[in-house]
Amino acid sequence: MTASSNVLRASLAAAILAAGLLVLVAAANPAGAAFPGKNGKIAFATVTVNSTGSNYDIWRMSANGGTQQPLTSSSGMDTDPTYSPNGKSIAFLSNRDGTTDVWLMDATGGSQRRLFANQMKDEYAPAWSPDGKKIAFVSNVDPSGNGNNVDLEVYVYERGIGQIRQLTDNTTDENHPTWSPNGRKIAFVSSRDGDDEIFTMKPDGTRQRKLTNNSGVDDYEPDWSPGGAKIAFTSDRANFDGEVYTMNSDSSAQRRLTFTQASSEPAWSPDGTRIAFFSARDNENSNIYRMTSTGGLQTPLTTTTFSDNDPSWQPLH
């Protein structure tokens, strides 16, 4: 599995759903970092079915899985929600305008709008900075207008001045950016050494450092704990299938939390005691689960007959 394959799964799923086939698919990416606060609601992407067919939309639910309600209902595919640090906004992906772009909406689903217009197309993996003033994302389109790159790179959009800066520049895919809660680092995934591995860098793109090093398997989907001491991530190192792990932010003490060969997309709770994640452990349906930060009490929050994924936990203040 490469970084680009993770990003493009959403586009593949859209094509399949447009054909009217309901299948088990995983959406593009996990949410960004968990920011400190009280545990609020959990946003997630789910397959919805209506008179015109089926599609992905964004829903939200309480932390125990109750009161599930839709936030989007567009003609496109809406996935990958991620709450802002103050919990009042959600960034997400949508292809409702023909290309996959980063969109914003209120935490209740109102005021849906594109993050930026006419600067780039085909953006993925939005991740808020801790101060809410910047959003990191990945794209394979050069913002200077020189056409598509052959690889995905990490960019940052500064909301106040409308400026886009490129942070990585390699001949392989860079993916899954996520800010540390103190804003001093961005964790991301790179396939520069042949496998997907987790790296960190400064917010200006310098001092890139490799955290994981597992030849022949992929480590991906990093998510910082709200205190910044740990990173949850997905790894294929066990039987070449996704499982959720944690490690210290310096890459030490790597620990496996799930043992189902079908779990991914970890998302820390704002209080740091829980991790929400996606699992297809029943081999038929994919649902959102919750567990303790050490892997205990793994409990399903959704029980759909289709597909739920991309959990993101709302911080309350």
Secondary structure as GFF3:
##gff-version 3
##sequence-region A 1 317
A	DSSP	alpha_helix	3	18	.	.	.	ID=ss1
A	DSSP	beta_strand	38	50	.	.	.	ID=ss2
A	DSSP	beta_strand	53	61	.	.	.	ID=ss3
A	DSSP	beta_strand	69	70	.	.	.	ID=ss4
A	DSSP	beta_strand	78	83	.	.	.	ID=ss5
A	DSSP	beta_strand	89	94	.	.	.	ID=ss6
A	DSSP	beta_strand	101	106	.	.	.	ID=ss7
A	DSSP	beta_strand	113	114	.	.	.	ID=ss8
A	DSSP	beta_strand	123	128	.	.	.	ID=ss9
A	DSSP	beta_strand	134	141	.	.	.	ID=ss10
A	DSSP	beta_strand	148	158	.	.	.	ID=ss11
A	DSSP	beta_strand	163	166	.	.	.	ID=ss12
A	DSSP	beta_strand	174	179	.	.	.	ID=ss13
A	DSSP	beta_strand	186	190	.	.	.	ID=ss14
A	DSSP	beta_strand	197	201	.	.	.	ID=ss15
A	DSSP	beta_strand	209	210	.	.	.	ID=ss16
A	DSSP	beta_strand	219	224	.	.	.	ID=ss17
A	DSSP	beta_strand	230	235	.	.	.	ID=ss18
A	DSSP	beta_strand	243	248	.	.	.	ID=ss19
A	DSSP	beta_strand	255	256	.	.	.	ID=ss20
A	DSSP	beta_strand	263	268	.	.	.	ID=ss21
A	DSSP	beta_strand	274	279	.	.	.	ID=ss22
A	DSSP	beta_strand	287	292	.	.	.	ID=ss23
A	DSSP	beta_strand	299	300	.	.	.	ID=ss24
A	DSSP	beta_strand	308	316	.	.	.	ID=ss25
###
